Amino acid sequence: MSIYMIILCLLVIGISIFALVYTIMIGRQQKALKNDLDTDIPHEVEQHPYLRNPIFISMFVGTLLITLFIIYWAVKIS
């Protein structure tokens, strides 16, 4: 694997970690700011708030696809 592919992999991982931490921080702020105008959260979502969150799902799927794409090209070029 070339040095550029390693740098690209590290960059993807770094951006994904930053986005995950930032999303968790925003989610905690929203929980603290909850007011009377919010509707009730379904019971299934209360049990698994991270697994049912579309932001986390899309971040996971996107990161997985990008990582697999990088690995594919790294193996194909080598």
N, C-alpha and C positions, 0 to 999 in steps of 0.2 A: 504494500500500500504506500502510495507516495505521501510526502509531507503535506501536500495540499489537501489530500483526503482526510488525513488525521486532523488537520486544523479545522476543516469543515465539520467533521464529526464532533469535535470539541465545541465548536461554535453552536451547532444545533443543540447539543446537550445543555450548554450554558443558557441559551435562550429559553429552552423548555423549562429548566429549573427556575429561572427568573419569572417566567409567565405563571408557573404553578404557584410559587410563593406569593406573587402579586395578587393572583386570583383568590387565594386563601385569605390574604389580608383584607381585601375588599369584601369578601363574604362575611368575615367577622365584624367588620364595620357595619354592614347592613343589618346583621343580627342585633347589634347594639342599638341601632336606630329604629327598630321596629315600633310602629305606632298602631293606633286603633283602626286605621284604614286597610291594613293587610288582611287578606283572607286566611282561612285555616289551611295548614299544610297537610296534604294527604298522609295517612299513617305510614305507607310504604316509603315515602320520601323522608319522613322523620327518622325512620330506622336506618336508612342508608343515604345520607345527604350527599355524599361525594360520588357514589355510584350512580345516582339518579340525576346528577347535575350535567346538563348538556355541554357546558363549558369544559368541564373536566373530561368528558367523553371525547369531545372534538380535539382537545389538546393531546390526549393520549393517542387517538387514532392518527392525527396529523404527524406527531412525533414518530410514531411507529412507521408510518409510510415513508417519511423522509429518511429515517435511519435505514430502513430496508433498501431504499433506492441508492443511498450512498454505499452500502455494503455491496449491493449488486454491481455497481459500476467499479468499485474497488476490486472485486474479484474478477470481473470481466476484463479489466485493463491489465491486471497482473499476469 
